[in-house]
Amino acid sequence: MEKITFSREMGFNREEFDRILPAALNGRSFETNNSGIESSLGAGTMRLVISDQKFRKIASISLPFLVIEFIFEGLSQQQVDETMRYFDLRYQRGGG
């Protein structure tokens, strides 16, 4: 299986992102190192490379966001899709 890589902007500051991460990883253990976060997913791995805090300015409002690079190795596209569906649900914000 080849490496699957993509990135996305997420509207969180680093503190919020770190607080939600254990739930988003479904209780799997993870390690934090200089290059980001790594977690084992069965026979494969998921690595997250997290940017420095960025801000999007809209008029007088400044909204924090992070650019997250997702790197999956040793997993099928279906496994990545299932992992991301769960991950995204945990980071979803309520609102109306």
N, C-alpha and C positions, 0 to 999 in steps of 0.2 A: 504494500500500500504506500502511496506517495504522501508527501507532506501537503496538507491543506492549510492555506494561509489567507486571511482577510483581515481588514481593519474596519473599525467603526468609531464614530464619535458617540460618547455617552454623557448625558447631562447630569453629571455628578461631580462633587469634589472628591479628593482622594479619601478623606475620612469616611464619607458616606459609602463610597465604593468598597472600602475595606470592611466596613461594618456588615454589609450585605453578602459579601463574598462567600463565607462559610455555607450559608443557606443556598446560594446559587450553585455551589459545587456539590450539593446534595449530601453534605456531611463527609465527603471524601477529604482525606488529608491533603495538605498542600505545603509547599515550601516557598518562602520568599527569599530572593537573592538579588544581586546587583542588576541582573538583566530582567527581573520581573517576578512572576509567580508561575510555579509549575505544579501540576497535579497529575497523578496516574489515573488512567481510565482503562481498566482492564489491562490489555496487552499494549495499550498505547499511552500517549501523553498529551496533555493540553498545556501550552505555555501562553502566558499573557504578558505582553510587553506594554507597559503603561507609560504614556507621555507625562511630561510635567504638566501641572495644572494650567489650563488655558481659560480664557474668558471671551465670551461673545457679547459684544456691546450692542444693544438695541435702544436707541435714544438714550435715556438716563439710566437704563437698567443694564447691569453687568451679570451675565449668567455663566457659571462655571461649567466646564466640560473637560473630559479626558479623551484622548485618542487611544484606543485599545487595539493592539495587534494580537489576533488570535492565531496560534500556530498549533495544529494538530498533527501528530505523527503516529503511524501505526493503527489508524482508524479508518473505517469506510466512510463514505459520504453520508450514509444513513446514520451511522453512529454519531457523526459530527452534528447532523441535523437534529437528532434526538437530544443531544447534550445542549445544543444552543436553544432549543425550544424551552427546556427546563431553566436554563440560565436566564433567558430573556424574561420569563414569567416572574422570576425573583426580583429582577431589576425594574419591572414595570411599575409605573407610578399611577396611583388612582387620581381621579379628577373628573371634572364634568364640564 
